[in-house]
Amino acid sequence: MTLTKSTKKPILLATDMTARCDRAFDRALMLAKLWGTRLIVVHVFDPRLAKTKGLVPKEVRVQLEEELPETDVDVEFIIEMGHVGEWVVETAKREGCGLIVTGVAHYDGISDIFVGSPVDHIVRHADVPVLIVKRKPIKPYSNILIATDFSDCSRTALNSAAEMFPDINLHLVHAYNLPYSGWLKSDQVAKDIGSEEAKLMERFLAQTTISNDTFKRLETSNEKGELGVVLFNKIKEKKSDLIVLGTHGRTGFMRASMGNNARVLLGWLKQDVMMVRDPN
């Protein structure tokens, strides 16, 4: 695998030591080994819970070290007490990490994953991509799907995925709806809108920040329909095992994540998701 500047940076794993986070631990180890880089495992105590449950940082470190499988990856454990999201973001910045990996304890609703949670804080404030691991990792990623709304942030998401995974197939998909589709029945209207969306994709790809190496392994598609339905069909068609989303943009994924559509979307997504925040 070709190593890039970003893949040589350390990986930070944020774990709450639940069974679900075992999947994130395994994926982080796999990526660190693949990229030949250091893995920093961070566990942060909530001071109130630590006192209630009698948790001791030294005992937690011993448990993490005992649960670490045999590996030649350079692993460092950091045990802290305080605000989970703030500690993770600050540690990633201080250590110069290129990726934050974490898991989620529950998949029953958006509130379990994003709203007000440590993951929500990390995604909103981290300067690097955040990989949310849902599946037990069996093998390296082989097909990445990136959703775009043609914003600068979605371009950042595309470039981040391309740099981080330089030898993997990429598929860029844009979902659009026909305005007033309830009473505009003309086939010509649908064709005109489809043609305009195709031009927008061309303009988006014409940006000089997208490299020639990325173009060589990039497929694109404009699909009519709701984002969730389009993603569902494309994931199935392309057998995508990693979904990449920008957290800001014209539609603003994180703003939209407070709405019902994202609750449904994140409820059925079974693949790992990498969130990329707009640095501007």
Beta strands, then each sheet from edge to edge (+ up, - down):
strand 1: 11-14
strand 2: 39-45
strand 3: 75-81
strand 4: 99-103
strand 5: 130-133
strand 6: 143-147
strand 7: 169-176
strand 8: 218-224
strand 9: 242-246
strand 10: 272-276
sheet 1: 3+ 2+ 1+ 4+ 5+ 10- 9- 6- 7- 8-
end
